[in-house]
Amino acid sequence: MKIGIIGAAGKIGQMRVETVRANPRCTLAAVMDLAADKAAALAGGAPAFSDLDRFLDQKMDAVIISTPSHVREPLCLAAFARGLHVLSEKPLAQNLASARRIVEAARAAKRHLGGGFNMRYYPAFAHVKDVVASGRIGEVDHVRVYGGHGGLSNFTHDWEYKAEFSGGGALWDVGIHMTDMARHILGEITEVYGVATSRVWNVPGSEDNAMAIYKSPSGVSALYQATWTDWKGYQSAIEVYGTRGMVRGAYAPMHTLTITQDRPGGTQRREVNGYFGVKVREKLKSWKVTAVDAFAGELDDFISLTEGREGLRIADGHAALRAIEVATMVPESSRTGQPVQLENLGPMRL
Ligand SMILES: NC(=O)c1ccc[n+]([C@@H]2O[C@H](COP(=O)([O-])OP(=O)(O)OC[C@H]3O[C@@H](n4cnc5c(N)ncnc54)[C@H](O)[C@@H]3O)[C@@H](O)[C@H]2O)c1
């Protein structure tokens, strides 16, 4: 499979280039970036462009789009118009209308759209999903998800936090990964009720705190919090409570706790995993080694997705869209004081 990468010179784009070059199931067809020279230096001989049409003239089957989200729509639409599959970074777009147009374009072109929620591949979060799927904690009763960091001091570009580019605040940033994790566990989110506030950083349209309850079609709930005021630093976590136990996954540091019991209040079996190997590698190199591993797993699934395989860990276009719908509806619910209902999208099929 031939893959092109748009936004290849960026922080995430560089990691995407590394994973495509390392995967034996694909080759790097070409790279594109406004900074084409920088992208060329990373591309291992693949041609580099700053012009979209010339880039798309290269022979390829799919593109990975790793630009900021506010420039994503025309890039996605051009790729689908050329019959290419697309793996887009999160968030899919900077507003709901744009995200919907991208999903529609994928559908019209009958091409796959991957959602870029690479945290699904972080070992602790993959463990949570796998334990729930195995039935070891029984039936899911409820979920708790959390994503946060210290907000604006972590950003270097306007587009990362100004709503006209980013879509919004904490809900759209690390919080969008955790909305996706909640949906990944619940199966679907069809009701959203929440509160969003922006009294700390005061960026118009960009909430610095959001709390919400998400519900699945069968009424299983997830308690959600996203924040830009966690002065302790970057943290994301998911806990799932079932009829026969619980499982927790958190990062950073990578950590899981699994408790199972034969009956409510019965004998407990506890398993803790501190992912010593991950910690050592991050200490010796950087957090990027963990991110690159996740991008590599996601890329492998993206290739399988384009081959028509189902039941993969990768987020599809509906996952990308629903995360944006939810990020839009939490502030809406906060304004009206009412829950918002959403249709059951389910998996995206061509
Ligand atoms: N999945 C994750 O964990 C994760 C983490 C951080 C960022 N992201 C997302 O990845 C995306 C990129 O973030 P980043 O931190 O790498 O940003 P960045 O600024 O480091 O890189 C963006 C790159 O896109 C290029 N670019 C911008 N507009 C372009 C256009 N129209 N055509 C071609 N290239 C263009 C820029 O020149 C730059 O090289 C964002 O959507 C961000 O939200 C995801």
The ligand as an SDF file (V2000), in Angstrom:
LIG
                    3D

 44 48  0  0  0  0  0  0  0  0999 V2000
   -2.9710   12.0230   18.5720 N   0  0  0  0  0  0  0  0  0  0  0  0
   -2.2920   12.7550   19.4310 C   0  0  0  0  0  0  0  0  0  0  0  0
   -1.9340   12.2800   20.4810 O   0  0  0  0  0  0  0  0  0  0  0  0
   -1.9450   14.1740   19.0890 C   0  0  0  0  0  0  0  0  0  0  0  0
   -1.0410   14.8890   19.8790 C   0  0  0  0  0  0  0  0  0  0  0  0
   -0.7470   16.2000   19.5040 C   0  0  0  0  0  0  0  0  0  0  0  0
   -1.3560   16.7700   18.4100 C   0  0  0  0  0  0  0  0  0  0  0  0
   -2.2580   16.0440   17.6860 N   0  0  0  0  0  0  0  0  0  0  0  0
   -2.9350   16.6170   16.5110 C   0  0  0  0  0  0  0  0  0  0  0  0
   -2.0810   16.4860   15.3870 O   0  0  0  0  0  0  0  0  0  0  0  0
   -2.2730   17.5730   14.5000 C   0  0  0  0  0  0  0  0  0  0  0  0
   -0.9320   18.2410   14.2450 C   0  0  0  0  0  0  0  0  0  0  0  0
   -0.3980   18.6810   15.4600 O   0  0  0  0  0  0  0  0  0  0  0  0
    1.1780   18.9880   15.6210 P   0  0  0  0  0  0  0  0  0  0  0  0
    1.4190   19.1650   17.0670 O   0  0  0  0  0  0  0  0  0  0  0  0
    1.9710   17.9800   14.8690 O   0  0  0  0  0  0  0  0  0  0  0  0
    1.2920   20.4070   14.8860 O   0  0  0  0  0  0  0  0  0  0  0  0
    2.5710   21.0630   14.2310 P   0  0  0  0  0  0  0  0  0  0  0  0
    2.3470   22.5250   14.1490 O   0  0  0  0  0  0  0  0  0  0  0  0
    3.8280   20.5740   14.8770 O   0  0  0  0  0  0  0  0  0  0  0  0
    2.5540   20.4610   12.7510 O   0  0  0  0  0  0  0  0  0  0  0  0
    1.5710   20.7880   11.8040 C   0  0  0  0  0  0  0  0  0  0  0  0
    2.2200   20.7120   10.4270 C   0  0  0  0  0  0  0  0  0  0  0  0
    1.1960   20.9070    9.4570 O   0  0  0  0  0  0  0  0  0  0  0  0
    1.7250   21.7670    8.4550 C   0  0  0  0  0  0  0  0  0  0  0  0
    0.6030   22.4240    7.7770 N   0  0  0  0  0  0  0  0  0  0  0  0
   -0.2320   23.3680    8.2710 C   0  0  0  0  0  0  0  0  0  0  0  0
   -1.1630   23.6880    7.3510 N   0  0  0  0  0  0  0  0  0  0  0  0
   -0.9160   22.9000    6.2770 C   0  0  0  0  0  0  0  0  0  0  0  0
   -1.5250   22.7510    4.9990 C   0  0  0  0  0  0  0  0  0  0  0  0
   -2.6130   23.4720    4.6530 N   0  0  0  0  0  0  0  0  0  0  0  0
   -1.0130   21.8540    4.1500 N   0  0  0  0  0  0  0  0  0  0  0  0
    0.0730   21.1390    4.4710 C   0  0  0  0  0  0  0  0  0  0  0  0
    0.7030   21.2230    5.6550 N   0  0  0  0  0  0  0  0  0  0  0  0
    0.2090   22.1040    6.5430 C   0  0  0  0  0  0  0  0  0  0  0  0
    2.6260   22.7360    9.1860 C   0  0  0  0  0  0  0  0  0  0  0  0
    3.5800   23.3300    8.3200 O   0  0  0  0  0  0  0  0  0  0  0  0
    3.2760   21.8030   10.2160 C   0  0  0  0  0  0  0  0  0  0  0  0
    4.4690   21.2070    9.7330 O   0  0  0  0  0  0  0  0  0  0  0  0
   -3.3240   18.4690   15.1520 C   0  0  0  0  0  0  0  0  0  0  0  0
   -4.5860   18.1560   14.6430 O   0  0  0  0  0  0  0  0  0  0  0  0
   -3.2580   18.0910   16.6220 C   0  0  0  0  0  0  0  0  0  0  0  0
   -4.4860   18.2750   17.2840 O   0  0  0  0  0  0  0  0  0  0  0  0
   -2.5310   14.7680   17.9990 C   0  0  0  0  0  0  0  0  0  0  0  0
  1  2  1  0
  2  3  2  0
  2  4  1  0
  4  5  1  0
  4 44  2  0
  5  6  2  0
  6  7  1  0
  7  8  2  0
  8  9  1  0
  8 44  1  0
  9 10  1  0
  9 42  1  0
 10 11  1  0
 11 12  1  0
 11 40  1  0
 12 13  1  0
 13 14  1  0
 14 15  2  0
 14 16  1  0
 14 17  1  0
 17 18  1  0
 18 19  2  0
 18 20  1  0
 18 21  1  0
 21 22  1  0
 22 23  1  0
 23 24  1  0
 23 38  1  0
 24 25  1  0
 25 26  1  0
 25 36  1  0
 26 27  1  0
 26 35  1  0
 27 28  2  0
 28 29  1  0
 29 30  1  0
 29 35  2  0
 30 31  1  0
 30 32  2  0
 32 33  1  0
 33 34  2  0
 34 35  1  0
 36 37  1  0
 36 38  1  0
 38 39  1  0
 40 41  1  0
 40 42  1  0
 42 43  1  0
M  CHG  2   8   1  16  -1
M  END
$$$$
